[in-house]
Amino acid sequence: MLIDSHCHLDAAEFDADRDLVVARARAAGLGLLVVPAVAADAFERAADAGRRYPECRIAYGIHPLYAERAAPERDLAMLEQRLAAGEVVAVGEIGLDLYQGHPDFDRQQRVFVAQLELARRFDLPVLLHVRRAVDAVLKQLRRIRVPGGIAHAFNGSRQQADQMIGLGFGLGFGGAMSYPGSRRIRELAATLPLSAIVLESDAPDMPPAWARGQRNEPAQVARYAQVLAELRDVPRELVEEETSRNVGRCLPRCGLGRRAA
């Protein structure tokens, strides 16, 4: 069974044909989709995806690029309420983003730290967004220990990857490794322990090389498994088996075939 460990199925880009998108994912061999919300006003849309599609597992969080518009006291209270209800596999998508022109970093950090504290309180793993901020994220993860999770779309150094793995995190790889020019990402995908790697689409974003400029879909994860197998020179079946097992380890509440409790 294939697993898409990071898919924004609740996004507006899928409103016109969401059922068909899920049908294509099923036909491609995907048995589970992890759907992380990115803002408080998206929590119910993510929950609806979980109700409609039995293969969906839901996470709730406030993405760093939405931290600027968040009302922290209200939105964090909403997040706490959702986490307390228990029907989640992780806190996410949360993290830090230092890309030029993005929201105030101090505000991002305050919201990120508060969510890590909630994850620790509820004993939940986290789904991390980390762009140009790996060291800053690692600093907070060492200070506020959570039960691991997944570093989505990992794009750091090998040393940073090893530190993430040491803290109990899996590393997400998807469309970026399909581009021949993404040499560092492809090198990491080829040489990191397979036990540390999970597959993801980040749909509708991060399309692969063969669908550049198009809307991405979770069904593409099937071809990502083939790309990873070729980079590592191993059978695709091994990649499918190991990456799915890794998701189960990183996100134990996924249940791999049963709805999270």
GULO-238087 format. One record per residue (C-alpha): residue number from 1; residue in three letters; x, y, z. Coordinates in nm, 3 decimals. Example, Ala and Ser with C-alpha at 12.3 -4.5 7.8 and 13.67 -1.06 7.14 Angstrom:
REM residues 2
+-----+-----+---------+---------+---------+
!   i !  aa !       x !       y !       z !
+-----+-----+---------+---------+---------+
!   1 ! ALA !   1.230 !  -0.450 !   0.780 !
!   2 ! SER !   1.367 !  -0.106 !   0.714 !
+-----+-----+---------+---------+---------+
***
This chain:
REM residues 261
+-----+-----+---------+---------+---------+
!   i !  aa !       x !       y !       z !
+-----+-----+---------+---------+---------+
!   1 ! MET !   0.000 !   0.000 !   0.000 !
!   2 ! LEU !   0.119 !   0.352 !  -0.083 !
!   3 ! ILE !   0.069 !   0.643 !   0.154 !
!   4 ! ASP !   0.061 !   1.015 !   0.079 !
!   5 ! SER !   0.195 !   1.159 !   0.403 !
!   6 ! HIS !   0.108 !   1.521 !   0.315 !
!   7 ! CYS !  -0.186 !   1.616 !   0.094 !
!   8 ! HIS !  -0.407 !   1.926 !   0.113 !
!   9 ! LEU !  -0.717 !   1.751 !  -0.015 !
!  10 ! ASP !  -0.928 !   2.017 !   0.156 !
!  11 ! ALA !  -0.786 !   2.294 !  -0.067 !
!  12 ! ALA !  -1.021 !   2.494 !  -0.288 !
!  13 ! GLU !  -0.833 !   2.371 !  -0.596 !
!  14 ! PHE !  -1.009 !   2.036 !  -0.549 !
!  15 ! ASP !  -1.362 !   2.166 !  -0.495 !
!  16 ! ALA !  -1.474 !   2.089 !  -0.851 !
!  17 ! ASP !  -1.358 !   1.727 !  -0.867 !
!  18 ! ARG !  -1.248 !   1.607 !  -0.522 !
!  19 ! ASP !  -1.423 !   1.270 !  -0.558 !
!  20 ! LEU !  -1.241 !   1.205 !  -0.885 !
!  21 ! VAL !  -0.907 !   1.304 !  -0.731 !
!  22 ! VAL !  -0.959 !   1.050 !  -0.453 !
!  23 ! ALA !  -1.071 !   0.787 !  -0.707 !
!  24 ! ARG !  -0.752 !   0.841 !  -0.907 !
!  25 ! ALA !  -0.545 !   0.808 !  -0.589 !
!  26 ! ARG !  -0.716 !   0.479 !  -0.507 !
!  27 ! ALA !  -0.661 !   0.352 !  -0.861 !
!  28 ! ALA !  -0.291 !   0.438 !  -0.829 !
!  29 ! GLY !  -0.263 !   0.217 !  -0.520 !
!  30 ! LEU !  -0.284 !   0.474 !  -0.241 !
!  31 ! GLY !  -0.452 !   0.346 !   0.071 !
!  32 ! LEU !  -0.405 !   0.641 !   0.303 !
!  33 ! LEU !  -0.386 !   1.020 !   0.269 !
!  34 ! VAL !  -0.272 !   1.247 !   0.553 !
!  35 ! VAL !  -0.455 !   1.581 !   0.528 !
!  36 ! PRO !  -0.308 !   1.865 !   0.740 !
!  37 ! ALA !  -0.506 !   2.184 !   0.793 !
!  38 ! VAL !  -0.313 !   2.511 !   0.768 !
!  39 ! ALA !  -0.532 !   2.761 !   0.956 !
!  40 ! ALA !  -0.816 !   2.765 !   1.205 !
!  41 ! ASP !  -1.069 !   2.851 !   0.937 !
!  42 ! ALA !  -0.961 !   2.538 !   0.748 !
!  43 ! PHE !  -1.010 !   2.295 !   1.036 !
!  44 ! GLU !  -1.367 !   2.206 !   0.940 !
!  45 ! ARG !  -1.279 !   2.157 !   0.572 !
!  46 ! ALA !  -1.010 !   1.908 !   0.672 !
!  47 ! ALA !  -1.252 !   1.736 !   0.910 !
!  48 ! ASP !  -1.504 !   1.704 !   0.627 !
!  49 ! ALA !  -1.244 !   1.529 !   0.411 !
!  50 ! GLY !  -1.195 !   1.283 !   0.695 !
!  51 ! ARG !  -1.566 !   1.216 !   0.717 !
!  52 ! ARG !  -1.611 !   1.173 !   0.341 !
!  53 ! TYR !  -1.312 !   0.956 !   0.260 !
!  54 ! PRO !  -1.220 !   0.663 !   0.486 !
!  55 ! GLU !  -0.855 !   0.668 !   0.375 !
!  56 ! CYS !  -0.803 !   1.023 !   0.502 !
!  57 ! ARG !  -0.628 !   1.095 !   0.830 !
!  58 ! ILE !  -0.646 !   1.449 !   0.965 !
!  59 ! ALA !  -0.405 !   1.687 !   1.135 !
!  60 ! TYR !  -0.476 !   2.038 !   1.258 !
!  61 ! GLY !  -0.232 !   2.325 !   1.282 !
!  62 ! ILE !  -0.153 !   2.687 !   1.198 !
!  63 ! HIS !   0.096 !   2.712 !   0.911 !
!  64 ! PRO !   0.372 !   2.973 !   0.955 !
!  65 ! LEU !   0.252 !   3.165 !   0.649 !
!  66 ! TYR !  -0.090 !   3.197 !   0.812 !
!  67 ! ALA !   0.051 !   3.307 !   1.148 !
!  68 ! GLU !   0.028 !   3.674 !   1.050 !
!  69 ! ARG !  -0.347 !   3.661 !   0.997 !
!  70 ! ALA !  -0.413 !   3.435 !   1.296 !
!  71 ! ALA !  -0.572 !   3.565 !   1.614 !
!  72 ! PRO !  -0.339 !   3.360 !   1.835 !
!  73 ! GLU !  -0.547 !   3.338 !   2.151 !
!  74 ! ARG !  -0.865 !   3.244 !   1.964 !
!  75 ! ASP !  -0.707 !   3.020 !   1.703 !
!  76 ! LEU !  -0.486 !   2.831 !   1.946 !
!  77 ! ALA !  -0.792 !   2.774 !   2.166 !
!  78 ! MET !  -0.973 !   2.632 !   1.863 !
!  79 ! LEU !  -0.674 !   2.408 !   1.792 !
!  80 ! GLU !  -0.664 !   2.287 !   2.151 !
!  81 ! GLN !  -1.033 !   2.200 !   2.134 !
!  82 ! ARG !  -0.982 !   1.998 !   1.815 !
!  83 ! LEU !  -0.685 !   1.814 !   1.960 !
!  84 ! ALA !  -0.876 !   1.734 !   2.277 !
!  85 ! ALA !  -1.149 !   1.568 !   2.068 !
!  86 ! GLY !  -0.890 !   1.305 !   1.977 !
!  87 ! GLU !  -0.967 !   1.245 !   1.609 !
!  88 ! VAL !  -0.627 !   1.357 !   1.479 !
!  89 ! VAL !  -0.298 !   1.190 !   1.392 !
!  90 ! ALA !  -0.070 !   1.492 !   1.439 !
!  91 ! VAL !  -0.041 !   1.865 !   1.499 !
!  92 ! GLY !   0.027 !   2.024 !   1.164 !
!  93 ! GLU !   0.106 !   2.181 !   0.938 !
!  94 ! ILE !   0.323 !   2.392 !   1.166 !
!  95 ! GLY !   0.675 !   2.530 !   1.152 !
!  96 ! LEU !   0.888 !   2.825 !   1.046 !
!  97 ! ASP !   0.950 !   2.996 !   0.712 !
!  98 ! LEU !   1.236 !   3.238 !   0.653 !
!  99 ! TYR !   1.172 !   3.290 !   0.283 !
! 100 ! GLN !   1.213 !   3.659 !   0.202 !
! 101 ! GLY !   0.896 !   3.864 !   0.228 !
! 102 ! HIS !   0.702 !   3.619 !   0.444 !
! 103 ! PRO !   0.532 !   3.697 !   0.778 !
! 104 ! ASP !   0.703 !   3.836 !   1.085 !
! 105 ! PHE !   0.942 !   3.573 !   1.218 !
! 106 ! ASP !   0.890 !   3.655 !   1.585 !
! 107 ! ARG !   0.517 !   3.602 !   1.542 !
! 108 ! GLN !   0.582 !   3.276 !   1.356 !
! 109 ! GLN !   0.800 !   3.155 !   1.641 !
! 110 ! ARG !   0.541 !   3.240 !   1.908 !
! 111 ! VAL !   0.271 !   3.048 !   1.723 !
! 112 ! PHE !   0.507 !   2.758 !   1.648 !
! 113 ! VAL !   0.621 !   2.726 !   2.010 !
! 114 ! ALA !   0.263 !   2.733 !   2.136 !
! 115 ! GLN !   0.172 !   2.450 !   1.899 !
! 116 ! LEU !   0.473 !   2.242 !   1.998 !
! 117 ! GLU !   0.362 !   2.279 !   2.359 !
! 118 ! LEU !   0.014 !   2.158 !   2.265 !
! 119 ! ALA !   0.165 !   1.862 !   2.078 !
! 120 ! ARG !   0.371 !   1.771 !   2.385 !
! 121 ! ARG !   0.067 !   1.808 !   2.610 !
! 122 ! PHE !  -0.147 !   1.579 !   2.393 !
! 123 ! ASP !   0.143 !   1.342 !   2.313 !
! 124 ! LEU !   0.105 !   1.400 !   1.939 !
! 125 ! PRO !   0.367 !   1.404 !   1.662 !
! 126 ! VAL !   0.397 !   1.712 !   1.442 !
! 127 ! LEU !   0.398 !   1.778 !   1.067 !
! 128 ! LEU !   0.666 !   2.038 !   1.003 !
! 129 ! HIS !   0.691 !   2.310 !   0.740 !
! 130 ! VAL !   1.056 !   2.414 !   0.730 !
! 131 ! ARG !   1.181 !   2.658 !   0.467 !
! 132 ! ARG !   1.522 !   2.818 !   0.513 !
! 133 ! ALA !   1.474 !   2.768 !   0.887 !
! 134 ! VAL !   1.595 !   2.417 !   0.970 !
! 135 ! ASP !   1.832 !   2.524 !   1.245 !
! 136 ! ALA !   1.569 !   2.747 !   1.406 !
! 137 ! VAL !   1.318 !   2.461 !   1.401 !
! 138 ! LEU !   1.574 !   2.216 !   1.542 !
! 139 ! LYS !   1.647 !   2.459 !   1.826 !
! 140 ! GLN !   1.281 !   2.459 !   1.931 !
! 141 ! LEU !   1.246 !   2.082 !   1.889 !
! 142 ! ARG !   1.537 !   2.026 !   2.126 !
! 143 ! ARG !   1.378 !   2.262 !   2.378 !
! 144 ! ILE !   1.022 !   2.133 !   2.351 !
! 145 ! ARG !   1.038 !   1.757 !   2.302 !
! 146 ! VAL !   0.748 !   1.613 !   2.105 !
! 147 ! PRO !   0.699 !   1.250 !   1.996 !
! 148 ! GLY !   0.857 !   1.297 !   1.655 !
! 149 ! GLY !   0.662 !   1.338 !   1.333 !
! 150 ! ILE !   0.749 !   1.427 !   0.975 !
! 151 ! ALA !   0.957 !   1.712 !   0.831 !
! 152 ! HIS !   0.753 !   1.781 !   0.518 !
! 153 ! ALA !   0.935 !   1.858 !   0.190 !
! 154 ! PHE !   1.275 !   1.830 !   0.353 !
! 155 ! ASN !   1.537 !   2.048 !   0.187 !
! 156 ! GLY !   1.815 !   2.080 !   0.440 !
! 157 ! SER !   2.168 !   1.946 !   0.458 !
! 158 ! ARG !   2.270 !   1.591 !   0.538 !
! 159 ! GLN !   2.383 !   1.702 !   0.882 !
! 160 ! GLN !   2.045 !   1.865 !   0.947 !
! 161 ! ALA !   1.869 !   1.555 !   0.815 !
! 162 ! ASP !   2.064 !   1.339 !   1.060 !
! 163 ! GLN !   1.966 !   1.569 !   1.345 !
! 164 ! MET !   1.598 !   1.549 !   1.247 !
! 165 ! ILE !   1.619 !   1.172 !   1.229 !
! 166 ! GLY !   1.784 !   1.166 !   1.571 !
! 167 ! LEU !   1.486 !   1.352 !   1.714 !
! 168 ! GLY !   1.250 !   1.087 !   1.579 !
! 169 ! PHE !   1.138 !   1.251 !   1.256 !
! 170 ! GLY !   1.076 !   1.105 !   0.914 !
! 171 ! LEU !   1.166 !   1.318 !   0.613 !
! 172 ! GLY !   0.916 !   1.385 !   0.335 !
! 173 ! PHE !   1.014 !   1.354 !  -0.033 !
! 174 ! GLY !   0.793 !   1.416 !  -0.333 !
! 175 ! GLY !   0.782 !   1.616 !  -0.654 !
! 176 ! ALA !   1.110 !   1.801 !  -0.599 !
! 177 ! MET !   1.315 !   1.482 !  -0.631 !
! 178 ! SER !   1.174 !   1.426 !  -0.982 !
! 179 ! TYR !   1.370 !   1.725 !  -1.119 !
! 180 ! PRO !   1.722 !   1.636 !  -1.238 !
! 181 ! GLY !   1.840 !   1.980 !  -1.127 !
! 182 ! SER !   1.739 !   1.916 !  -0.765 !
! 183 ! ARG !   2.074 !   1.755 !  -0.699 !
! 184 ! ARG !   2.090 !   1.797 !  -0.323 !
! 185 ! ILE !   1.737 !   1.662 !  -0.271 !
! 186 ! ARG !   1.802 !   1.370 !  -0.504 !
! 187 ! GLU !   2.128 !   1.292 !  -0.326 !
! 188 ! LEU !   1.949 !   1.289 !   0.009 !
! 189 ! ALA !   1.673 !   1.068 !  -0.129 !
! 190 ! ALA !   1.935 !   0.828 !  -0.264 !
! 191 ! THR !   2.158 !   0.807 !   0.043 !
! 192 ! LEU !   1.956 !   0.867 !   0.360 !
! 193 ! PRO !   1.845 !   0.554 !   0.543 !
! 194 ! LEU !   1.529 !   0.430 !   0.375 !
! 195 ! SER !   1.386 !   0.391 !   0.725 !
! 196 ! ALA !   1.382 !   0.773 !   0.750 !
! 197 ! ILE !   1.193 !   0.850 !   0.426 !
! 198 ! VAL !   0.822 !   0.898 !   0.363 !
! 199 ! LEU !   0.651 !   0.991 !   0.036 !
! 200 ! GLU !   0.424 !   1.291 !  -0.008 !
! 201 ! SER !   0.250 !   1.491 !  -0.277 !
! 202 ! ASP !   0.183 !   1.826 !  -0.105 !
! 203 ! ALA !  -0.104 !   1.842 !  -0.353 !
! 204 ! PRO !  -0.221 !   2.070 !  -0.504 !
! 205 ! ASP !   0.129 !   2.221 !  -0.482 !
! 206 ! MET !   0.480 !   2.098 !  -0.576 !
! 207 ! PRO !   0.399 !   1.921 !  -0.904 !
! 208 ! PRO !   0.658 !   1.680 !  -1.046 !
! 209 ! ALA !   0.879 !   1.741 !  -1.348 !
! 210 ! TRP !   0.639 !   1.558 !  -1.579 !
! 211 ! ALA !   0.347 !   1.782 !  -1.472 !
! 212 ! ARG !   0.528 !   2.115 !  -1.432 !
! 213 ! GLY !   0.283 !   2.402 !  -1.397 !
! 214 ! GLN !  -0.016 !   2.174 !  -1.341 !
! 215 ! ARG !  -0.220 !   2.104 !  -1.031 !
! 216 ! ASN !  -0.059 !   1.826 !  -0.832 !
! 217 ! GLU !  -0.257 !   1.523 !  -0.710 !
! 218 ! PRO !  -0.197 !   1.248 !  -0.454 !
! 219 ! ALA !  -0.201 !   0.987 !  -0.732 !
! 220 ! GLN !   0.145 !   1.114 !  -0.830 !
! 221 ! VAL !   0.287 !   0.944 !  -0.522 !
! 222 ! ALA !   0.284 !   0.618 !  -0.718 !
! 223 ! ARG !   0.536 !   0.761 !  -0.963 !
! 224 ! TYR !   0.737 !   0.915 !  -0.679 !
! 225 ! ALA !   0.784 !   0.564 !  -0.544 !
! 226 ! GLN !   0.931 !   0.465 !  -0.880 !
! 227 ! VAL !   1.160 !   0.770 !  -0.885 !
! 228 ! LEU !   1.286 !   0.689 !  -0.536 !
! 229 ! ALA !   1.340 !   0.325 !  -0.627 !
! 230 ! GLU !   1.547 !   0.428 !  -0.930 !
! 231 ! LEU !   1.753 !   0.678 !  -0.729 !
! 232 ! ARG !   1.833 !   0.408 !  -0.474 !
! 233 ! ASP !   1.857 !   0.120 !  -0.723 !
! 234 ! VAL !   1.615 !  -0.096 !  -0.525 !
! 235 ! PRO !   1.282 !  -0.260 !  -0.616 !
! 236 ! ARG !   0.980 !  -0.031 !  -0.613 !
! 237 ! GLU !   0.800 !  -0.283 !  -0.392 !
! 238 ! LEU !   1.062 !  -0.230 !  -0.123 !
! 239 ! VAL !   1.014 !   0.147 !  -0.141 !
! 240 ! GLU !   0.637 !   0.113 !  -0.109 !
! 241 ! GLU !   0.663 !  -0.124 !   0.185 !
! 242 ! GLU !   0.927 !   0.070 !   0.377 !
! 243 ! THR !   0.789 !   0.421 !   0.325 !
! 244 ! SER !   0.443 !   0.308 !   0.435 !
! 245 ! ARG !   0.589 !   0.141 !   0.742 !
! 246 ! ASN !   0.775 !   0.464 !   0.818 !
! 247 ! VAL !   0.452 !   0.666 !   0.814 !
! 248 ! GLY !   0.302 !   0.419 !   1.058 !
! 249 ! ARG !   0.598 !   0.465 !   1.290 !
! 250 ! CYS !   0.605 !   0.846 !   1.262 !
! 251 ! LEU !   0.226 !   0.884 !   1.292 !
! 252 ! PRO !   0.112 !   0.591 !   1.506 !
! 253 ! ARG !  -0.248 !   0.710 !   1.521 !
! 254 ! CYS !  -0.287 !   0.661 !   1.147 !
! 255 ! GLY !  -0.376 !   0.302 !   1.220 !
! 256 ! LEU !  -0.285 !   0.194 !   0.865 !
! 257 ! GLY !  -0.626 !   0.060 !   0.773 !
! 258 ! ARG !  -0.843 !   0.179 !   1.058 !
! 259 ! ARG !  -0.969 !   0.524 !   1.142 !
! 260 ! ALA !  -0.764 !   0.702 !   1.404 !
! 261 ! ALA !  -0.907 !   0.696 !   1.756 !
+-----+-----+---------+---------+---------+
***
